[in-house]
Amino acid sequence: MSIRTEKLASVLKEDLGHLLREYQSDNMITVTAVHVSPDLSVAKVYVSIFTNGGDDEEAFEFLQSKNAEIRLKLAALIKNQVRRVPELHFYRDDTSEYVNKIESLFQKIKQEEASRDKS
């Protein structure tokens, strides 16, 4: 990654984090990472969604449906920093789910070892 793409990714992550607060009702949306293409035309935005008993898939679909509106608001924020606002592609960040799965596997291994030691 070039310095320019890293700087733009950092700016997008911060500004999108602030913008997405408007779209939170009973859920919490966090921008975990932003990857910008070398030509600065596309930004892959990874978001983590935590809901209070609701469906996080529904919240993600709502976020995707508001893509044009979010990009327009983002353009107003970063208009002096870029010539063209990158196209936004939202992806779900499933890192926390992966961590929970690995953690449960470790717990299962510990329990099996403990049961073997008792016998």
HUMOGI-V995821 format. One record per backbone hydrogen bond with DSSP energy under -1.0 kcal/mol. NH is the residue of the N-H (numbers start at 1). CO is the residue of the C=O. If there is no record, write none. Layout:
NH & CO
NH & CO
This chain:
6 & 2
7 & 3
8 & 4
9 & 5
10 & 6
11 & 7
12 & 8
13 & 9
14 & 10
15 & 11
16 & 12
17 & 13
18 & 14
19 & 15
20 & 16
22 & 19
24 & 21
28 & 50
30 & 48
32 & 46
33 & 46
35 & 44
37 & 42
40 & 37
43 & 87
44 & 35
45 & 89
46 & 33
47 & 91
48 & 30
50 & 28
52 & 26
53 & 51
59 & 55
60 & 56
61 & 57
62 & 58
63 & 59
64 & 60
65 & 61
66 & 62
67 & 64
70 & 66
71 & 67
72 & 68
73 & 69
74 & 70
75 & 71
76 & 72
77 & 73
78 & 74
81 & 78
82 & 78
87 & 41
89 & 43
91 & 45
93 & 47
98 & 94
99 & 95
100 & 96
101 & 97
102 & 98
103 & 99
104 & 100
105 & 101
106 & 102
107 & 103
108 & 104
109 & 105
110 & 106
111 & 107
112 & 108
113 & 109
114 & 110
115 & 111
116 & 112
117 & 113
118 & 114
